[in-house]
């Protein structure tokens, strides 16, 4: 499923409007209109924290997915997974993340719940074929996925939940906080906007016409990758509907003639 992907700044503006423009929660305060600029200077932008947290989540996801390789059991290390969440014991392949002053554990709402999703990948990575009421593996071509007794793919449950409980939550909180600043406090507002942009996880020079390979370190990640894929699907659906509409019109004109 791929939607027509809005430019990153428009997406953030939409998030800001959704969080501030509902009829019932404005407190009677008029919301000023805002025109999204066609360009934005990233020359002094800084979103290190959000970028670091995004890369940590991507590495955790990649580690959990190693259990999916092949048909034999690929053992995962619980201690390593715990360290990746708490950022202790230098668990990341990206050395810069190991010295970062942030971690997934401290930044995620309902952390224990979402951490349990990741832990469940290890719990059900037993080499047992999954069945109703029994967690285990489900073949996927020459590989497999790990699911629980009710069929939940816990690796995906962890990733999608973290996208909401950490990245979306943090971005919305930052944008909401901007509303509390004075009109002259532009530097603080810019810093919060920049960090929120970082949680979107797209390159500053994002181009919808570019194909970003998985080896590109600046490719869209998590929310950025998800919205990019959904955007493509929406555009494809729109094009199909447009062609079908044109056929209907042409058919109607032919019938009338």
URRA-V230562 format. One record per residue. N is the residue number from 1. RES is the residue in one letter. PHI is phi in degrees with one decimal (none if undefined). BURIAL is + if it has 24 or more other C-alpha atoms within 12 Angstrom, else -. D_FIRST is the distance of its C-alpha to the first C-alpha in whole Angstrom. Layout:
BEGIN
n->N res->RES phi->PHI burial->BURIAL d_first->D_FIRST
n->N res->RES phi->PHI burial->BURIAL d_first->D_FIRST
END
This chain:
BEGIN
n->1 res->X phi->none burial->- d_first->0
n->2 res->X phi->-137.2 burial->- d_first->4
n->3 res->X phi->-100.9 burial->- d_first->7
n->4 res->X phi->-67.9 burial->- d_first->10
n->5 res->X phi->-79.6 burial->+ d_first->12
n->6 res->X phi->-74.6 burial->+ d_first->15
n->7 res->X phi->-54.8 burial->+ d_first->18
n->8 res->X phi->-57.7 burial->+ d_first->19
n->9 res->X phi->-68.5 burial->+ d_first->22
n->10 res->X phi->-67.8 burial->- d_first->20
n->11 res->X phi->-61.3 burial->+ d_first->18
n->12 res->X phi->-65.5 burial->+ d_first->21
n->13 res->X phi->-63.5 burial->+ d_first->23
n->14 res->X phi->-62.5 burial->- d_first->21
n->15 res->X phi->-61.9 burial->+ d_first->21
n->16 res->X phi->-64.5 burial->+ d_first->25
n->17 res->X phi->-67.4 burial->+ d_first->25
n->18 res->X phi->-62.5 burial->- d_first->23
n->19 res->X phi->-85.5 burial->+ d_first->25
n->20 res->X phi->-129.7 burial->+ d_first->28
n->21 res->X phi->-111.6 burial->- d_first->28
n->22 res->X phi->-68.2 burial->- d_first->28
n->23 res->X phi->-56.8 burial->- d_first->31
n->24 res->X phi->-87.6 burial->- d_first->33
n->25 res->X phi->-125.1 burial->- d_first->32
n->26 res->X phi->-88.1 burial->- d_first->34
n->27 res->X phi->64.5 burial->- d_first->37
n->28 res->X phi->80.1 burial->- d_first->39
n->29 res->X phi->-87.5 burial->- d_first->38
n->30 res->X phi->-68.0 burial->- d_first->37
n->31 res->X phi->-93.5 burial->- d_first->34
n->32 res->X phi->-69.7 burial->- d_first->34
n->33 res->X phi->-67.6 burial->- d_first->32
n->34 res->X phi->-137.4 burial->- d_first->30
n->35 res->X phi->-100.0 burial->- d_first->29
n->36 res->X phi->-68.5 burial->- d_first->27
n->37 res->X phi->-67.7 burial->- d_first->29
n->38 res->X phi->-76.4 burial->- d_first->27
n->39 res->X phi->-134.4 burial->- d_first->28
n->40 res->X phi->-147.8 burial->- d_first->29
n->41 res->X phi->-87.3 burial->- d_first->32
n->42 res->X phi->-100.8 burial->- d_first->31
n->43 res->X phi->-56.4 burial->- d_first->34
n->44 res->X phi->-117.1 burial->- d_first->35
n->45 res->X phi->-76.5 burial->- d_first->32
n->46 res->X phi->-142.0 burial->+ d_first->32
n->47 res->X phi->-137.4 burial->+ d_first->29
n->48 res->X phi->-63.0 burial->+ d_first->30
n->49 res->X phi->-58.7 burial->+ d_first->30
n->50 res->X phi->-66.1 burial->+ d_first->26
n->51 res->X phi->-66.8 burial->+ d_first->25
n->52 res->X phi->-64.0 burial->+ d_first->28
n->53 res->X phi->-64.8 burial->+ d_first->26
n->54 res->X phi->-61.6 burial->+ d_first->22
n->55 res->X phi->-65.2 burial->+ d_first->24
n->56 res->X phi->-64.3 burial->+ d_first->26
n->57 res->X phi->-63.5 burial->+ d_first->22
n->58 res->X phi->-64.1 burial->+ d_first->21
n->59 res->X phi->-68.5 burial->+ d_first->24
n->60 res->X phi->-62.8 burial->+ d_first->24
n->61 res->X phi->-59.4 burial->+ d_first->21
n->62 res->X phi->-63.6 burial->+ d_first->22
n->63 res->X phi->-65.7 burial->+ d_first->25
n->64 res->X phi->-62.2 burial->+ d_first->24
n->65 res->X phi->-73.9 burial->+ d_first->21
n->66 res->X phi->-63.7 burial->+ d_first->25
n->67 res->X phi->-68.0 burial->+ d_first->25
n->68 res->X phi->-84.7 burial->+ d_first->23
n->69 res->X phi->-71.9 burial->+ d_first->24
n->70 res->X phi->66.5 burial->- d_first->26
n->71 res->X phi->-106.9 burial->+ d_first->28
n->72 res->X phi->-85.9 burial->- d_first->31
n->73 res->X phi->-66.5 burial->+ d_first->31
n->74 res->X phi->-111.7 burial->+ d_first->30
n->75 res->X phi->-67.8 burial->- d_first->32
n->76 res->X phi->-111.9 burial->+ d_first->31
n->77 res->X phi->-102.2 burial->- d_first->33
n->78 res->X phi->-62.1 burial->- d_first->33
n->79 res->X phi->-62.0 burial->- d_first->36
n->80 res->X phi->-63.3 burial->+ d_first->33
n->81 res->X phi->-62.0 burial->+ d_first->30
n->82 res->X phi->-58.6 burial->+ d_first->33
n->83 res->X phi->-65.5 burial->+ d_first->34
n->84 res->X phi->-66.3 burial->+ d_first->30
n->85 res->X phi->-71.0 burial->+ d_first->30
n->86 res->X phi->-92.8 burial->+ d_first->33
n->87 res->X phi->55.7 burial->+ d_first->34
n->88 res->X phi->-128.2 burial->- d_first->37
n->89 res->X phi->71.6 burial->- d_first->38
n->90 res->X phi->44.0 burial->- d_first->36
n->91 res->X phi->-87.0 burial->+ d_first->33
n->92 res->X phi->-93.2 burial->+ d_first->31
n->93 res->X phi->-72.3 burial->- d_first->31
n->94 res->X phi->-82.7 burial->- d_first->31
n->95 res->X phi->-57.3 burial->- d_first->34
n->96 res->X phi->-64.5 burial->- d_first->34
n->97 res->X phi->-71.2 burial->+ d_first->32
n->98 res->X phi->-65.6 burial->+ d_first->35
n->99 res->X phi->-105.5 burial->- d_first->37
n->100 res->X phi->-71.8 burial->+ d_first->35
n->101 res->X phi->-91.0 burial->- d_first->36
n->102 res->X phi->-134.8 burial->+ d_first->33
n->103 res->X phi->-155.8 burial->+ d_first->31
n->104 res->X phi->-63.4 burial->+ d_first->28
n->105 res->X phi->-58.6 burial->+ d_first->30
n->106 res->X phi->-76.9 burial->- d_first->32
n->107 res->X phi->-104.8 burial->+ d_first->29
n->108 res->X phi->-103.0 burial->+ d_first->27
n->109 res->X phi->-69.4 burial->- d_first->28
n->110 res->X phi->51.5 burial->- d_first->28
n->111 res->X phi->-53.4 burial->- d_first->29
n->112 res->X phi->-58.0 burial->- d_first->30
n->113 res->X phi->-64.6 burial->- d_first->27
n->114 res->X phi->-73.9 burial->+ d_first->25
n->115 res->X phi->-65.2 burial->+ d_first->27
n->116 res->X phi->-64.3 burial->+ d_first->28
n->117 res->X phi->-63.7 burial->+ d_first->24
n->118 res->X phi->-64.5 burial->+ d_first->25
n->119 res->X phi->-60.6 burial->+ d_first->28
n->120 res->X phi->-67.0 burial->+ d_first->27
n->121 res->X phi->-60.6 burial->+ d_first->25
n->122 res->X phi->-71.6 burial->+ d_first->29
n->123 res->X phi->-62.2 burial->+ d_first->31
n->124 res->X phi->-98.9 burial->+ d_first->29
n->125 res->X phi->-86.3 burial->+ d_first->29
n->126 res->X phi->-111.6 burial->+ d_first->32
n->127 res->X phi->85.8 burial->+ d_first->31
n->128 res->X phi->-86.5 burial->- d_first->31
n->129 res->X phi->-68.5 burial->+ d_first->29
n->130 res->X phi->-70.2 burial->+ d_first->27
n->131 res->X phi->-148.8 burial->- d_first->28
n->132 res->X phi->-56.2 burial->- d_first->28
n->133 res->X phi->85.9 burial->- d_first->30
n->134 res->X phi->-131.4 burial->- d_first->30
n->135 res->X phi->-76.7 burial->+ d_first->28
n->136 res->X phi->166.0 burial->+ d_first->27
n->137 res->X phi->-107.2 burial->+ d_first->25
n->138 res->X phi->-122.2 burial->+ d_first->23
n->139 res->X phi->-60.7 burial->- d_first->23
n->140 res->X phi->-134.0 burial->- d_first->20
n->141 res->X phi->63.5 burial->- d_first->21
n->142 res->X phi->-88.7 burial->- d_first->24
n->143 res->X phi->-120.9 burial->- d_first->23
n->144 res->X phi->-158.6 burial->+ d_first->22
n->145 res->X phi->-126.5 burial->+ d_first->20
n->146 res->X phi->-104.4 burial->+ d_first->23
n->147 res->X phi->-128.7 burial->+ d_first->22
n->148 res->X phi->-90.5 burial->+ d_first->25
n->149 res->X phi->-61.0 burial->- d_first->27
n->150 res->X phi->-101.1 burial->- d_first->25
n->151 res->X phi->90.4 burial->+ d_first->22
n->152 res->X phi->-70.2 burial->+ d_first->20
n->153 res->X phi->-85.7 burial->+ d_first->19
n->154 res->X phi->-67.0 burial->+ d_first->21
n->155 res->X phi->-62.7 burial->+ d_first->20
n->156 res->X phi->-69.4 burial->+ d_first->16
n->157 res->X phi->-61.0 burial->+ d_first->18
n->158 res->X phi->-61.8 burial->+ d_first->20
n->159 res->X phi->-64.2 burial->+ d_first->18
n->160 res->X phi->-67.3 burial->+ d_first->15
n->161 res->X phi->-65.7 burial->+ d_first->19
n->162 res->X phi->-66.4 burial->+ d_first->20
n->163 res->X phi->-59.1 burial->+ d_first->18
n->164 res->X phi->-87.2 burial->+ d_first->19
n->165 res->X phi->-75.2 burial->+ d_first->22
n->166 res->X phi->-119.0 burial->+ d_first->23
n->167 res->X phi->-70.3 burial->+ d_first->21
n->168 res->X phi->-65.9 burial->+ d_first->20
n->169 res->X phi->-59.7 burial->+ d_first->23
n->170 res->X phi->-64.7 burial->+ d_first->25
n->171 res->X phi->-63.2 burial->+ d_first->24
n->172 res->X phi->-65.0 burial->+ d_first->25
n->173 res->X phi->-60.7 burial->+ d_first->28
n->174 res->X phi->-63.7 burial->+ d_first->29
n->175 res->X phi->-68.2 burial->+ d_first->28
n->176 res->X phi->-64.2 burial->+ d_first->30
n->177 res->X phi->-66.3 burial->- d_first->33
n->178 res->X phi->-58.7 burial->+ d_first->33
n->179 res->X phi->-64.9 burial->+ d_first->34
n->180 res->X phi->-86.5 burial->- d_first->37
n->181 res->X phi->-81.7 burial->- d_first->38
n->182 res->X phi->-75.3 burial->- d_first->41
n->183 res->X phi->-63.9 burial->- d_first->41
n->184 res->X phi->-92.9 burial->- d_first->43
n->185 res->X phi->-87.1 burial->- d_first->41
n->186 res->X phi->-74.0 burial->- d_first->38
n->187 res->X phi->-66.5 burial->- d_first->38
n->188 res->X phi->-66.1 burial->- d_first->37
n->189 res->X phi->-61.2 burial->- d_first->34
n->190 res->X phi->-63.8 burial->+ d_first->33
n->191 res->X phi->-62.1 burial->+ d_first->33
n->192 res->X phi->-69.6 burial->+ d_first->31
n->193 res->X phi->-62.5 burial->+ d_first->29
n->194 res->X phi->-61.3 burial->+ d_first->28
n->195 res->X phi->-64.1 burial->+ d_first->28
n->196 res->X phi->-62.4 burial->+ d_first->25
n->197 res->X phi->-59.2 burial->+ d_first->23
n->198 res->X phi->-59.9 burial->+ d_first->24
n->199 res->X phi->-70.9 burial->+ d_first->21
n->200 res->X phi->-72.4 burial->+ d_first->19
n->201 res->X phi->62.5 burial->+ d_first->19
n->202 res->X phi->-122.5 burial->+ d_first->19
n->203 res->X phi->-66.2 burial->+ d_first->22
n->204 res->X phi->-59.5 burial->+ d_first->24
n->205 res->X phi->-101.3 burial->- d_first->24
n->206 res->X phi->-54.4 burial->+ d_first->20
n->207 res->X phi->-133.2 burial->- d_first->19
n->208 res->X phi->-65.5 burial->+ d_first->16
n->209 res->X phi->-86.8 burial->- d_first->17
n->210 res->X phi->-90.7 burial->- d_first->18
n->211 res->X phi->-95.3 burial->- d_first->17
n->212 res->X phi->-96.1 burial->- d_first->17
n->213 res->X phi->-69.8 burial->- d_first->19
n->214 res->X phi->-63.4 burial->- d_first->19
n->215 res->X phi->-86.4 burial->- d_first->22
n->216 res->X phi->-78.4 burial->- d_first->22
n->217 res->X phi->-65.5 burial->- d_first->24
n->218 res->X phi->-101.8 burial->- d_first->22
n->219 res->X phi->-70.6 burial->+ d_first->19
n->220 res->X phi->-61.0 burial->+ d_first->16
n->221 res->X phi->-124.1 burial->+ d_first->16
n->222 res->X phi->46.6 burial->+ d_first->15
n->223 res->X phi->-57.7 burial->+ d_first->14
n->224 res->X phi->-61.0 burial->+ d_first->14
n->225 res->X phi->-67.5 burial->+ d_first->12
n->226 res->X phi->-63.4 burial->+ d_first->9
n->227 res->X phi->-68.1 burial->+ d_first->10
n->228 res->X phi->-62.9 burial->+ d_first->10
n->229 res->X phi->-65.2 burial->+ d_first->6
n->230 res->X phi->-64.1 burial->- d_first->5
n->231 res->X phi->-63.3 burial->+ d_first->8
n->232 res->X phi->-63.2 burial->+ d_first->7
n->233 res->X phi->-65.5 burial->- d_first->5
n->234 res->X phi->-66.2 burial->- d_first->7
n->235 res->X phi->-64.7 burial->- d_first->10
n->236 res->X phi->-63.4 burial->- d_first->9
n->237 res->X phi->-63.6 burial->- d_first->9
n->238 res->X phi->-61.4 burial->- d_first->12
n->239 res->X phi->-64.8 burial->- d_first->14
n->240 res->X phi->-63.9 burial->- d_first->14
n->241 res->X phi->-63.5 burial->- d_first->15
n->242 res->X phi->-64.3 burial->- d_first->18
n->243 res->X phi->-64.8 burial->- d_first->19
n->244 res->X phi->-64.0 burial->- d_first->19
n->245 res->X phi->-63.7 burial->- d_first->21
n->246 res->X phi->-63.9 burial->- d_first->23
n->247 res->X phi->-64.7 burial->- d_first->24
n->248 res->X phi->-63.6 burial->- d_first->25
n->249 res->X phi->-62.6 burial->- d_first->27
n->250 res->X phi->-63.0 burial->- d_first->29
n->251 res->X phi->-64.6 burial->- d_first->30
n->252 res->X phi->-65.9 burial->- d_first->31
n->253 res->X phi->-66.1 burial->- d_first->33
n->254 res->X phi->-65.8 burial->- d_first->34
n->255 res->X phi->-65.2 burial->- d_first->35
n->256 res->X phi->-66.5 burial->- d_first->37
n->257 res->X phi->-75.3 burial->- d_first->39
END
